[in-house]
């Protein structure tokens, strides 16, 4: 059964309209830039409201509480079959102060050693045009859906 995730595309209008994207941590994404950035998101737990999951995931991946209202951006389907329920929220975040939870995997593979990596190793504000070149392909429709909120 495909997984279901939820996340929030944060945006700001000043000093210029921009969206906040995150770069996933860990060795798989380490050398990837274009096509790797995405919204902070994660698994929706059983019996958890989708909006609650989205807020929790932003807190876990950025160390930021999103308290304001969420605007639904709909669902996108990722290449692996996972569906992502996305929301938008206007909130400025200092990307130099993010704190991310970590995950642990065996690394290098078959080495018997476990290493911890941050779920998110970077966050960056990007104008929509730049985000279109950097964002995970399956999440690109979210940019079209957020443009009206940016005032363009």
N, CA, C and O atoms as a GROMACS GRO file, in nm:
protein
  608
    1UNK      N    1   0.085  -0.119   0.000
    1UNK     CA    2   0.000   0.000   0.000
    1UNK      C    3   0.088   0.124   0.000
    1UNK      O    4   0.178   0.136   0.083
    2UNK      N    5   0.064   0.218  -0.094
    2UNK     CA    6   0.146   0.340  -0.100
    2UNK      C    7   0.134   0.423   0.027
    2UNK      O    8   0.029   0.427   0.091
    3UNK      N    9   0.243   0.488   0.061
    3UNK     CA   10   0.244   0.572   0.180
    3UNK      C   11   0.175   0.705   0.153
    3UNK      O   12   0.162   0.749   0.039
    4UNK      N   13   0.132   0.768   0.262
    4UNK     CA   14   0.072   0.901   0.253
    4UNK      C   15   0.152   0.994   0.343
    4UNK      O   16   0.173   0.964   0.461
    5UNK      N   17   0.195   1.106   0.287
    5UNK     CA   18   0.269   1.206   0.362
    5UNK      C   19   0.194   1.337   0.359
    5UNK      O   20   0.102   1.356   0.280
    6UNK      N   21   0.235   1.428   0.447
    6UNK     CA   22   0.177   1.562   0.451
    6UNK      C   23   0.289   1.661   0.478
    6UNK      O   24   0.385   1.630   0.549
    7UNK      N   25   0.276   1.779   0.419
    7UNK     CA   26   0.378   1.881   0.440
    7UNK      C   27   0.325   2.019   0.412
    7UNK      O   28   0.210   2.038   0.370
    8UNK      N   29   0.412   2.117   0.437
    8UNK     CA   30   0.373   2.258   0.422
    8UNK      C   31   0.476   2.329   0.337
    8UNK      O   32   0.596   2.323   0.363
    9UNK      N   33   0.427   2.398   0.234
    9UNK     CA   34   0.510   2.486   0.154
    9UNK      C   35   0.500   2.625   0.216
    9UNK      O   36   0.401   2.696   0.196
   10UNK      N   37   0.602   2.663   0.290
   10UNK     CA   38   0.604   2.796   0.352
   10UNK      C   39   0.637   2.899   0.246
   10UNK      O   40   0.714   2.872   0.153
   11UNK      N   41   0.578   3.018   0.261
   11UNK     CA   42   0.608   3.125   0.167
   11UNK      C   43   0.615   3.258   0.241
   11UNK      O   44   0.564   3.274   0.352
   12UNK      N   45   0.680   3.353   0.175
   12UNK     CA   46   0.684   3.490   0.224
   12UNK      C   47   0.672   3.582   0.103
   12UNK      O   48   0.705   3.545  -0.010
   13UNK      N   49   0.626   3.703   0.130
   13UNK     CA   50   0.608   3.801   0.022
   13UNK      C   51   0.717   3.907   0.019
   13UNK      O   52   0.740   3.971  -0.084
   14UNK      N   53   0.786   3.925   0.134
   14UNK     CA   54   0.890   4.027   0.143
   14UNK      C   55   1.018   3.965   0.196
   14UNK      O   56   1.008   3.873   0.277
   15UNK      N   57   1.136   4.005   0.156
   15UNK     CA   58   1.164   4.120   0.070
   15UNK      C   59   1.125   4.097  -0.075
   15UNK      O   60   1.107   4.194  -0.149
   16UNK      N   61   1.111   3.972  -0.118
   16UNK     CA   62   1.056   3.939  -0.249
   16UNK      C   63   0.978   3.809  -0.232
   16UNK      O   64   1.009   3.732  -0.142
   17UNK      N   65   0.880   3.784  -0.316
   17UNK     CA   66   0.805   3.660  -0.302
   17UNK      C   67   0.898   3.538  -0.316
   17UNK      O   68   0.979   3.531  -0.409
   18UNK      N   69   0.885   3.444  -0.224
   18UNK     CA   70   0.971   3.326  -0.225
   18UNK      C   71   0.903   3.212  -0.150
   18UNK      O   72   0.813   3.233  -0.068
   19UNK      N   73   0.949   3.091  -0.180
   19UNK     CA   74   0.903   2.971  -0.110
   19UNK      C   75   1.022   2.908  -0.040
   19UNK      O   76   1.136   2.925  -0.082
   20UNK      N   77   0.994   2.836   0.067
   20UNK     CA   78   1.100   2.770   0.143
   20UNK      C   79   1.104   2.622   0.104
   20UNK      O   80   1.006   2.550   0.121
   21UNK      N   81   1.218   2.579   0.053
   21UNK     CA   82   1.238   2.439   0.019
   21UNK      C   83   1.349   2.382   0.105
   21UNK      O   84   1.436   2.456   0.152
   22UNK      N   85   1.346   2.252   0.125
   22UNK     CA   86   1.446   2.185   0.207
   22UNK      C   87   1.520   2.082   0.123
   22UNK      O   88   1.467   2.025   0.028
   23UNK      N   89   1.645   2.060   0.162
   23UNK     CA   90   1.727   1.957   0.098
   23UNK      C   91   1.735   1.839   0.192
   23UNK      O   92   1.777   1.854   0.307
   24UNK      N   93   1.694   1.720   0.147
   24UNK     CA   94   1.696   1.605   0.236
   24UNK      C   95   1.839   1.565   0.274
   24UNK      O   96   1.931   1.572   0.193
   25UNK      N   97   1.855   1.525   0.399
   25UNK     CA   98   1.984   1.482   0.447
   25UNK      C   99   2.012   1.337   0.412
   25UNK      O  100   1.924   1.266   0.362
   26UNK      N  101   2.133   1.295   0.438
   26UNK     CA  102   2.172   1.157   0.415
   26UNK      C  103   2.251   1.140   0.288
   26UNK      O  104   2.255   1.228   0.203
   27UNK      N  105   2.315   1.026   0.275
   27UNK     CA  106   2.406   1.003   0.163
   27UNK      C  107   2.339   0.996   0.026
   27UNK      O  108   2.402   1.031  -0.074
   28UNK      N  109   2.214   0.952   0.018
   28UNK     CA  110   2.147   0.940  -0.112
   28UNK      C  111   2.135   1.076  -0.181
   28UNK      O  112   2.150   1.085  -0.303
   29UNK      N  113   2.108   1.180  -0.104
   29UNK     CA  114   2.085   1.313  -0.160
   29UNK      C  115   2.209   1.403  -0.156
   29UNK      O  116   2.206   1.514  -0.208
   30UNK      N  117   2.317   1.358  -0.097
   30UNK     CA  118   2.432   1.443  -0.067
   30UNK      C  119   2.485   1.521  -0.188
   30UNK      O  120   2.519   1.638  -0.174
   31UNK      N  121   2.493   1.460  -0.303
   31UNK     CA  122   2.551   1.527  -0.421
   31UNK      C  123   2.445   1.577  -0.518
   31UNK      O  124   2.478   1.624  -0.627
   32UNK      N  125   2.320   1.568  -0.480
   32UNK     CA  126   2.211   1.610  -0.569
   32UNK      C  127   2.161   1.748  -0.527
   32UNK      O  128   2.140   1.775  -0.409
   33UNK      N  129   2.143   1.833  -0.625
   33UNK     CA  130   2.088   1.966  -0.600
   33UNK      C  131   1.964   1.987  -0.686
   33UNK      O  132   1.852   1.981  -0.635
   34UNK      N  133   1.981   2.011  -0.815
   34UNK     CA  134   1.867   2.032  -0.903
   34UNK      C  135   1.778   1.909  -0.900
   34UNK      O  136   1.824   1.797  -0.919
   35UNK      N  137   1.650   1.931  -0.874
   35UNK     CA  138   1.555   1.821  -0.869
   35UNK      C  139   1.550   1.747  -0.736
   35UNK      O  140   1.482   1.645  -0.725
   36UNK      N  141   1.621   1.798  -0.635
   36UNK     CA  142   1.624   1.729  -0.505
   36UNK      C  143   1.550   1.805  -0.395
   36UNK      O  144   1.505   1.743  -0.299
   37UNK      N  145   1.537   1.936  -0.407
   37UNK     CA  146   1.476   2.018  -0.303
   37UNK      C  147   1.325   1.991  -0.300
   37UNK      O  148   1.264   1.964  -0.403
   38UNK      N  149   1.266   2.000  -0.180
   38UNK     CA  150   1.126   1.967  -0.165
   38UNK      C  151   1.063   2.042  -0.048
   38UNK      O  152   1.130   2.118   0.022
   39UNK      N  153   0.933   2.018  -0.029
   39UNK     CA  154   0.867   2.079   0.086
   39UNK      C  155   0.899   1.994   0.208
   39UNK      O  156   0.920   1.873   0.195
   40UNK      N  157   0.903   2.054   0.328
   40UNK     CA  158   0.916   1.971   0.448
   40UNK      C  159   0.789   1.887   0.463
   40UNK      O  160   0.678   1.940   0.467
   41UNK      N  161   0.808   1.757   0.472
   41UNK     CA  162   0.693   1.667   0.475
   41UNK      C  163   0.733   1.536   0.540
   41UNK      O  164   0.851   1.509   0.563
   42UNK      N  165   0.632   1.455   0.571
   42UNK     CA  166   0.659   1.324   0.627
   42UNK      C  167   0.532   1.244   0.642
   42UNK      O  168   0.422   1.290   0.612
   43UNK      N  169   0.549   1.124   0.690
   43UNK     CA  170   0.444   1.024   0.702
   43UNK      C  171   0.330   1.070   0.792
   43UNK      O  172   0.351   1.126   0.899
   44UNK      N  173   0.209   1.043   0.746
   44UNK     CA  174   0.090   1.066   0.828
   44UNK      C  175   0.067   0.939   0.910
   44UNK      O  176   0.051   0.831   0.855
   45UNK      N  177   0.065   0.954   1.041
   45UNK     CA  178   0.045   0.840   1.131
   45UNK      C  179  -0.102   0.795   1.127
   45UNK      O  180  -0.190   0.875   1.096
   46UNK      N  181  -0.128   0.667   1.159
   46UNK     CA  182  -0.267   0.620   1.165
   46UNK      C  183  -0.348   0.706   1.263
   46UNK      O  184  -0.300   0.740   1.371
   47UNK      N  185  -0.467   0.740   1.225
   47UNK     CA  186  -0.559   0.820   1.307
   47UNK      C  187  -0.510   0.962   1.332
   47UNK      O  188  -0.562   1.030   1.421
   48UNK      N  189  -0.411   1.010   1.255
   48UNK     CA  190  -0.362   1.148   1.270
   48UNK      C  191  -0.426   1.234   1.161
   48UNK      O  192  -0.433   1.192   1.045
   49UNK      N  193  -0.473   1.351   1.198
   49UNK     CA  194  -0.527   1.444   1.099
   49UNK      C  195  -0.415   1.490   1.007
   49UNK      O  196  -0.302   1.512   1.051
   50UNK      N  197  -0.446   1.504   0.880
   50UNK     CA  198  -0.344   1.540   0.780
   50UNK      C  199  -0.280   1.675   0.813
   50UNK      O  200  -0.158   1.689   0.803
   51UNK      N  201  -0.361   1.773   0.852
   51UNK     CA  202  -0.304   1.904   0.888
   51UNK      C  203  -0.212   1.893   1.009
   51UNK      O  204  -0.107   1.958   1.013
   52UNK      N  205  -0.248   1.812   1.106
   52UNK     CA  206  -0.163   1.792   1.224
   52UNK      C  207  -0.030   1.728   1.184
   52UNK      O  208   0.075   1.766   1.235
   53UNK      N  209  -0.036   1.631   1.093
   53UNK     CA  210   0.087   1.566   1.046
   53UNK      C  211   0.176   1.666   0.975
   53UNK      O  212   0.298   1.665   0.994
   54UNK      N  213   0.118   1.752   0.893
   54UNK     CA  214   0.196   1.852   0.821
   54UNK      C  215   0.267   1.946   0.918
   54UNK      O  216   0.385   1.975   0.902
   55UNK      N  217   0.196   1.993   1.019
   55UNK     CA  218   0.256   2.082   1.118
   55UNK      C  219   0.367   2.010   1.197
   55UNK      O  220   0.472   2.067   1.224
   56UNK      N  221   0.341   1.884   1.235
   56UNK     CA  222   0.440   1.807   1.309
   56UNK      C  223   0.567   1.788   1.227
   56UNK      O  224   0.678   1.801   1.279
   57UNK      N  225   0.551   1.757   1.100
   57UNK     CA  226   0.668   1.734   1.014
   57UNK      C  227   0.753   1.859   0.997
   57UNK      O  228   0.875   1.850   0.996
   58UNK      N  229   0.690   1.975   0.984
   58UNK     CA  230   0.767   2.099   0.975
   58UNK      C  231   0.844   2.121   1.105
   58UNK      O  232   0.960   2.162   1.102
   59UNK      N  233   0.781   2.094   1.217
   59UNK     CA  234   0.850   2.108   1.346
   59UNK      C  235   0.968   2.012   1.355
   59UNK      O  236   1.075   2.050   1.404
   60UNK      N  237   0.951   1.889   1.310
   60UNK     CA  238   1.059   1.790   1.316
   60UNK      C  239   1.173   1.822   1.221
   60UNK      O  240   1.289   1.803   1.255
   61UNK      N  241   1.140   1.870   1.101
   61UNK     CA  242   1.242   1.891   1.000
   61UNK      C  243   1.308   2.028   1.006
   61UNK      O  244   1.422   2.044   0.960
   62UNK      N  245   1.238   2.127   1.062
   62UNK     CA  246   1.295   2.262   1.066
   62UNK      C  247   1.311   2.316   1.207
   62UNK      O  248   1.386   2.412   1.228
   63UNK      N  249   1.243   2.256   1.304
   63UNK     CA  250   1.246   2.311   1.439
   63UNK      C  251   1.161   2.436   1.449
   63UNK      O  252   1.189   2.524   1.531
   64UNK      N  253   1.057   2.446   1.366
   64UNK     CA  254   0.972   2.564   1.358
   64UNK      C  255   0.827   2.523   1.381
   64UNK      O  256   0.781   2.423   1.327
   65UNK      N  257   0.755   2.601   1.461
   65UNK     CA  258   0.613   2.579   1.482
   65UNK      C  259   0.536   2.664   1.383
   65UNK      O  260   0.557   2.785   1.374
   66UNK      N  261   0.446   2.602   1.309
   66UNK     CA  262   0.356   2.675   1.219
   66UNK      C  263   0.223   2.686   1.290
   66UNK      O  264   0.149   2.588   1.301
   67UNK      N  265   0.193   2.805   1.339
   67UNK     CA  266   0.073   2.824   1.418
   67UNK      C  267  -0.042   2.884   1.338
   67UNK      O  268  -0.158   2.869   1.375
   68UNK      N  269  -0.010   2.950   1.228
   68UNK     CA  270  -0.113   3.018   1.149
   68UNK      C  271  -0.197   2.923   1.066
   68UNK      O  272  -0.176   2.802   1.067
   69UNK      N  273  -0.293   2.980   0.994
   69UNK     CA  274  -0.382   2.898   0.913
   69UNK      C  275  -0.308   2.834   0.796
   69UNK      O  276  -0.209   2.887   0.745
   70UNK      N  277  -0.358   2.718   0.755
   70UNK     CA  278  -0.302   2.646   0.640
   70UNK      C  279  -0.399   2.655   0.523
   70UNK      O  280  -0.520   2.638   0.540
   71UNK      N  281  -0.344   2.682   0.405
   71UNK     CA  282  -0.425   2.682   0.283
   71UNK      C  283  -0.397   2.552   0.208
   71UNK      O  284  -0.281   2.523   0.178
   72UNK      N  285  -0.499   2.473   0.178
   72UNK     CA  286  -0.476   2.346   0.108
   72UNK      C  287  -0.423   2.370  -0.034
   72UNK      O  288  -0.474   2.454  -0.107
   73UNK      N  289  -0.321   2.293  -0.070
   73UNK     CA  290  -0.265   2.297  -0.206
   73UNK      C  291  -0.296   2.169  -0.282
   73UNK      O  292  -0.251   2.152  -0.396
   74UNK      N  293  -0.371   2.079  -0.221
   74UNK     CA  294  -0.406   1.956  -0.288
   74UNK      C  295  -0.304   1.846  -0.265
   74UNK      O  296  -0.218   1.855  -0.178
   75UNK      N  297  -0.316   1.742  -0.344
   75UNK     CA  298  -0.232   1.622  -0.331
   75UNK      C  299  -0.150   1.606  -0.458
   75UNK      O  300  -0.199   1.626  -0.569
   76UNK      N  301  -0.022   1.570  -0.439
   76UNK     CA  302   0.063   1.531  -0.552
   76UNK      C  303   0.106   1.387  -0.529
   76UNK      O  304   0.114   1.339  -0.416
   77UNK      N  305   0.135   1.319  -0.638
   77UNK     CA  306   0.180   1.180  -0.628
   77UNK      C  307   0.326   1.175  -0.671
   77UNK      O  308   0.362   1.223  -0.779
   78UNK      N  309   0.411   1.117  -0.587
   78UNK     CA  310   0.553   1.107  -0.617
   78UNK      C  311   0.579   0.981  -0.700
   78UNK      O  312   0.495   0.891  -0.706
   79UNK      N  313   0.695   0.977  -0.764
   79UNK     CA  314   0.726   0.869  -0.858
   79UNK      C  315   0.721   0.731  -0.793
   79UNK      O  316   0.690   0.633  -0.860
   80UNK      N  317   0.750   0.721  -0.665
   80UNK     CA  318   0.746   0.593  -0.595
   80UNK      C  319   0.606   0.551  -0.554
   80UNK      O  320   0.589   0.444  -0.496
   81UNK      N  321   0.506   0.633  -0.583
   81UNK     CA  322   0.368   0.600  -0.550
   81UNK      C  323   0.315   0.670  -0.426
   81UNK      O  324   0.195   0.667  -0.400
   82UNK      N  325   0.404   0.733  -0.348
   82UNK     CA  326   0.360   0.803  -0.227
   82UNK      C  327   0.277   0.926  -0.266
   82UNK      O  328   0.315   1.001  -0.356
   83UNK      N  329   0.165   0.946  -0.197
   83UNK     CA  330   0.087   1.068  -0.216
   83UNK      C  331   0.122   1.167  -0.105
   83UNK      O  332   0.145   1.129   0.010
   84UNK      N  333   0.127   1.294  -0.142
   84UNK     CA  334   0.163   1.399  -0.048
   84UNK      C  335   0.051   1.503  -0.045
   84UNK      O  336   0.023   1.568  -0.146
   85UNK      N  337  -0.012   1.518   0.071
   85UNK     CA  338  -0.109   1.625   0.092
   85UNK      C  339  -0.031   1.749   0.132
   85UNK      O  340   0.042   1.748   0.231
   86UNK      N  341  -0.048   1.855   0.054
   86UNK     CA  342   0.032   1.975   0.078
   86UNK      C  343  -0.056   2.092   0.118
   86UNK      O  344  -0.171   2.106   0.077
   87UNK      N  345   0.003   2.176   0.201
   87UNK     CA  346  -0.061   2.298   0.248
   87UNK      C  347   0.037   2.413   0.229
   87UNK      O  348   0.158   2.391   0.214
   88UNK      N  349  -0.015   2.535   0.230
   88UNK     CA  350   0.069   2.654   0.225
   88UNK      C  351   0.046   2.733   0.352
   88UNK      O  352  -0.064   2.735   0.407
   89UNK      N  353   0.152   2.799   0.398
   89UNK     CA  354   0.142   2.888   0.514
   89UNK      C  355   0.240   3.002   0.495
   89UNK      O  356   0.355   2.981   0.455
   90UNK      N  357   0.193   3.123   0.523
   90UNK     CA  358   0.282   3.239   0.514
   90UNK      C  359   0.352   3.255   0.648
   90UNK      O  360   0.290   3.282   0.751
   91UNK      N  361   0.483   3.237   0.644
   91UNK     CA  362   0.563   3.248   0.765
   91UNK      C  363   0.710   3.261   0.727
   91UNK      O  364   0.761   3.183   0.647
   92UNK      N  365   0.776   3.361   0.783
   92UNK     CA  366   0.918   3.378   0.758
   92UNK      C  367   0.996   3.289   0.853
   92UNK      O  368   0.960   3.276   0.970
   93UNK      N  369   1.102   3.229   0.804
   93UNK     CA  370   1.186   3.140   0.882
   93UNK      C  371   1.332   3.177   0.855
   93UNK      O  372   1.370   3.200   0.740
   94UNK      N  373   1.411   3.184   0.960
   94UNK     CA  374   1.555   3.207   0.946
   94UNK      C  375   1.619   3.073   0.911
   94UNK      O  376   1.629   2.986   0.997
   95UNK      N  377   1.661   3.056   0.788
   95UNK     CA  378   1.714   2.928   0.743
   95UNK      C  379   1.848   2.892   0.809
   95UNK      O  380   1.890   2.777   0.804
   96UNK      N  381   1.913   2.989   0.867
   96UNK     CA  382   2.040   2.961   0.936
   96UNK      C  383   2.017   2.900   1.074
   96UNK      O  384   2.111   2.852   1.137
   97UNK      N  385   1.893   2.903   1.121
   97UNK     CA  386   1.863   2.855   1.256
   97UNK      C  387   1.776   2.729   1.259
   97UNK      O  388   1.721   2.694   1.363
   98UNK      N  389   1.764   2.662   1.146
   98UNK     CA  390   1.682   2.541   1.146
   98UNK      C  391   1.750   2.430   1.226
   98UNK      O  392   1.873   2.422   1.232
   99UNK      N  393   1.669   2.347   1.286
   99UNK     CA  394   1.719   2.228   1.356
   99UNK      C  395   1.634   2.111   1.312
   99UNK      O  396   1.511   2.117   1.318
  100UNK      N  397   1.699   2.006   1.270
  100UNK     CA  398   1.628   1.891   1.216
  100UNK      C  399   1.650   1.768   1.303
  100UNK      O  400   1.757   1.749   1.361
  101UNK      N  401   1.546   1.686   1.310
  101UNK     CA  402   1.562   1.555   1.373
  101UNK      C  403   1.658   1.473   1.286
  101UNK      O  404   1.685   1.508   1.172
  102UNK      N  405   1.708   1.364   1.342
  102UNK     CA  406   1.798   1.279   1.266
  102UNK      C  407   1.736   1.141   1.244
  102UNK      O  408   1.640   1.102   1.311
  103UNK      N  409   1.793   1.069   1.150
  103UNK     CA  410   1.759   0.929   1.128
  103UNK      C  411   1.889   0.850   1.122
  103UNK      O  412   1.995   0.906   1.096
  104UNK      N  413   1.879   0.723   1.145
  104UNK     CA  414   1.999   0.640   1.149
  104UNK      C  415   1.989   0.529   1.045
  104UNK      O  416   1.885   0.464   1.031
  105UNK      N  417   2.100   0.507   0.972
  105UNK     CA  418   2.106   0.397   0.876
  105UNK      C  419   2.244   0.333   0.883
  105UNK      O  420   2.339   0.389   0.938
  106UNK      N  421   2.254   0.216   0.826
  106UNK     CA  422   2.384   0.151   0.813
  106UNK      C  423   2.459   0.223   0.700
  106UNK      O  424   2.413   0.227   0.586
  107UNK      N  425   2.576   0.279   0.736
  107UNK     CA  426   2.653   0.351   0.634
  107UNK      C  427   2.801   0.340   0.666
  107UNK      O  428   2.841   0.363   0.780
  108UNK      N  429   2.882   0.306   0.568
  108UNK     CA  430   2.846   0.262   0.434
  108UNK      C  431   2.768   0.130   0.435
  108UNK      O  432   2.772   0.055   0.533
  109UNK      N  433   2.698   0.103   0.324
  109UNK     CA  434   2.617  -0.020   0.318
  109UNK      C  435   2.701  -0.145   0.348
  109UNK      O  436   2.816  -0.156   0.307
  110UNK      N  437   2.640  -0.237   0.419
  110UNK     CA  438   2.700  -0.366   0.456
  110UNK      C  439   2.828  -0.351   0.538
  110UNK      O  440   2.911  -0.442   0.540
  111UNK      N  441   2.845  -0.237   0.604
  111UNK     CA  442   2.965  -0.214   0.686
  111UNK      C  443   2.944  -0.258   0.831
  111UNK      O  444   3.039  -0.279   0.905
  112UNK      N  445   2.816  -0.271   0.869
  112UNK     CA  446   2.786  -0.302   1.008
  112UNK      C  447   2.788  -0.180   1.098
  112UNK      O  448   2.757  -0.190   1.217
  113UNK      N  449   2.824  -0.064   1.045
  113UNK     CA  450   2.826   0.060   1.124
  113UNK      C  451   2.700   0.141   1.095
  113UNK      O  452   2.652   0.146   0.982
  114UNK      N  453   2.649   0.203   1.200
  114UNK     CA  454   2.531   0.288   1.185
  114UNK      C  455   2.572   0.433   1.204
  114UNK      O  456   2.652   0.466   1.291
  115UNK      N  457   2.514   0.518   1.119
  115UNK     CA  458   2.542   0.662   1.129
  115UNK      C  459   2.410   0.738   1.131
  115UNK      O  460   2.310   0.697   1.073
  116UNK      N  461   2.414   0.849   1.200
  116UNK     CA  462   2.297   0.938   1.206
  116UNK      C  463   2.315   1.051   1.106
  116UNK      O  464   2.425   1.104   1.089
  117UNK      N  465   2.206   1.087   1.040
  117UNK     CA  466   2.203   1.197   0.944
  117UNK      C  467   2.082   1.284   0.975
  117UNK      O  468   1.980   1.234   1.023
  118UNK      N  469   2.090   1.415   0.949
  118UNK     CA  470   1.972   1.500   0.968
  118UNK      C  471   1.868   1.468   0.861
  118UNK      O  472   1.902   1.438   0.746
  119UNK      N  473   1.741   1.476   0.898
  119UNK     CA  474   1.635   1.458   0.798
  119UNK      C  475   1.646   1.566   0.690
  119UNK      O  476   1.621   1.540   0.572
  120UNK      N  477   1.683   1.686   0.732
  120UNK     CA  478   1.701   1.799   0.641
  120UNK      C  479   1.839   1.857   0.668
  120UNK      O  480   1.872   1.889   0.782
  121UNK      N  481   1.921   1.870   0.562
  121UNK     CA  482   2.054   1.927   0.585
  121UNK      C  483   2.066   2.073   0.542
  121UNK      O  484   2.168   2.136   0.567
  122UNK      N  485   1.961   2.126   0.477
  122UNK     CA  486   1.962   2.268   0.439
  122UNK      C  487   1.819   2.312   0.409
  122UNK      O  488   1.736   2.231   0.368
  123UNK      N  489   1.793   2.439   0.429
  123UNK     CA  490   1.667   2.500   0.390
  123UNK      C  491   1.702   2.632   0.322
  123UNK      O  492   1.797   2.700   0.360
  124UNK      N  493   1.625   2.666   0.219
  124UNK     CA  494   1.658   2.787   0.144
  124UNK      C  495   1.533   2.853   0.087
  124UNK      O  496   1.443   2.786   0.036
  125UNK      N  497   1.529   2.986   0.098
  125UNK     CA  498   1.424   3.063   0.034
  125UNK      C  499   1.460   3.078  -0.114
  125UNK      O  500   1.573   3.110  -0.148
  126UNK      N  501   1.361   3.052  -0.201
  126UNK     CA  502   1.384   3.062  -0.345
  126UNK      C  503   1.266   3.131  -0.412
  126UNK      O  504   1.150   3.104  -0.380
  127UNK      N  505   1.296   3.222  -0.506
  127UNK     CA  506   1.187   3.271  -0.591
  127UNK      C  507   1.129   3.152  -0.668
  127UNK      O  508   1.198   3.053  -0.690
  128UNK      N  509   1.004   3.161  -0.709
  128UNK     CA  510   0.938   3.050  -0.776
  128UNK      C  511   1.016   3.004  -0.899
  128UNK      O  512   1.026   2.884  -0.923
  129UNK      N  513   1.072   3.095  -0.977
  129UNK     CA  514   1.146   3.057  -1.098
  129UNK      C  515   1.265   2.967  -1.062
  129UNK      O  516   1.290   2.868  -1.130
  130UNK      N  517   1.338   3.001  -0.957
  130UNK     CA  518   1.450   2.917  -0.914
  130UNK      C  519   1.399   2.785  -0.857
  130UNK      O  520   1.456   2.679  -0.884
  131UNK      N  521   1.293   2.791  -0.779
  131UNK     CA  522   1.237   2.669  -0.720
  131UNK      C  523   1.198   2.570  -0.829
  131UNK      O  524   1.210   2.449  -0.809
  132UNK      N  525   1.152   2.618  -0.943
  132UNK     CA  526   1.113   2.528  -1.052
  132UNK      C  527   1.231   2.445  -1.102
  132UNK      O  528   1.211   2.333  -1.149
  133UNK      N  529   1.352   2.497  -1.093
  133UNK     CA  530   1.469   2.422  -1.139
  133UNK      C  531   1.526   2.332  -1.030
  133UNK      O  532   1.598   2.236  -1.059
  134UNK      N  533   1.496   2.363  -0.905
  134UNK     CA  534   1.557   2.290  -0.794
  134UNK      C  535   1.466   2.185  -0.731
  134UNK      O  536   1.513   2.092  -0.666
  135UNK      N  537   1.335   2.199  -0.750
  135UNK     CA  538   1.238   2.117  -0.677
  135UNK      C  539   1.223   1.978  -0.737
  135UNK      O  540   1.238   1.957  -0.858
  136UNK      N  541   1.193   1.884  -0.650
  136UNK     CA  542   1.160   1.748  -0.688
  136UNK      C  543   1.048   1.754  -0.792
  136UNK      O  544   0.946   1.819  -0.770
  137UNK      N  545   1.067   1.687  -0.904
  137UNK     CA  546   0.975   1.699  -1.018
  137UNK      C  547   0.829   1.675  -0.981
  137UNK      O  548   0.740   1.747  -1.026
  138UNK      N  549   0.804   1.574  -0.898
  138UNK     CA  550   0.666   1.540  -0.865
  138UNK      C  551   0.597   1.647  -0.780
  138UNK      O  552   0.474   1.649  -0.772
  139UNK      N  553   0.674   1.735  -0.718
  139UNK     CA  554   0.614   1.841  -0.635
  139UNK      C  555   0.599   1.973  -0.708
  139UNK      O  556   0.545   2.069  -0.653
  140UNK      N  557   0.645   1.981  -0.833
  140UNK     CA  558   0.636   2.105  -0.910
  140UNK      C  559   0.495   2.162  -0.921
  140UNK      O  560   0.480   2.285  -0.920
  141UNK      N  561   0.389   2.081  -0.932
  141UNK     CA  562   0.254   2.140  -0.939
  141UNK      C  563   0.221   2.229  -0.819
  141UNK      O  564   0.136   2.318  -0.830
  142UNK      N  565   0.285   2.206  -0.706
  142UNK     CA  566   0.259   2.289  -0.588
  142UNK      C  567   0.300   2.434  -0.612
  142UNK      O  568   0.239   2.526  -0.555
  143UNK      N  569   0.400   2.456  -0.694
  143UNK     CA  570   0.443   2.594  -0.722
  143UNK      C  571   0.335   2.669  -0.799
  143UNK      O  572   0.307   2.785  -0.770
  144UNK      N  573   0.273   2.602  -0.897
  144UNK     CA  574   0.164   2.668  -0.971
  144UNK      C  575   0.048   2.702  -0.878
  144UNK      O  576  -0.017   2.804  -0.895
  145UNK      N  577   0.024   2.616  -0.782
  145UNK     CA  578  -0.089   2.634  -0.691
  145UNK      C  579  -0.064   2.743  -0.587
  145UNK      O  580  -0.159   2.799  -0.532
  146UNK      N  581   0.064   2.774  -0.559
  146UNK     CA  582   0.092   2.872  -0.456
  146UNK      C  583   0.110   3.014  -0.515
  146UNK      O  584   0.104   3.113  -0.440
  147UNK      N  585   0.130   3.025  -0.644
  147UNK     CA  586   0.152   3.156  -0.706
  147UNK      C  587   0.044   3.259  -0.669
  147UNK      O  588   0.079   3.374  -0.641
  148UNK      N  589  -0.085   3.224  -0.669
  148UNK     CA  590  -0.186   3.324  -0.632
  148UNK      C  591  -0.167   3.378  -0.489
  148UNK      O  592  -0.200   3.493  -0.462
  149UNK      N  593  -0.114   3.298  -0.398
  149UNK     CA  594  -0.092   3.343  -0.261
  149UNK      C  595   0.026   3.440  -0.252
  149UNK      O  596   0.034   3.521  -0.160
  150UNK      N  597   0.117   3.429  -0.349
  150UNK     CA  598   0.235   3.518  -0.350
  150UNK      C  599   0.204   3.654  -0.410
  150UNK      O  600   0.286   3.745  -0.404
  151UNK      N  601   0.085   3.667  -0.466
  151UNK     CA  602   0.047   3.794  -0.526
  151UNK      C  603   0.087   3.803  -0.672
  151UNK      O  604   0.099   3.913  -0.725
  152UNK      N  605   0.108   3.690  -0.738
  152UNK     CA  606   0.146   3.689  -0.879
  152UNK      C  607   0.071   3.584  -0.945
  152UNK      O  608   0.086   3.564  -1.066
   0.00000   0.00000   0.00000
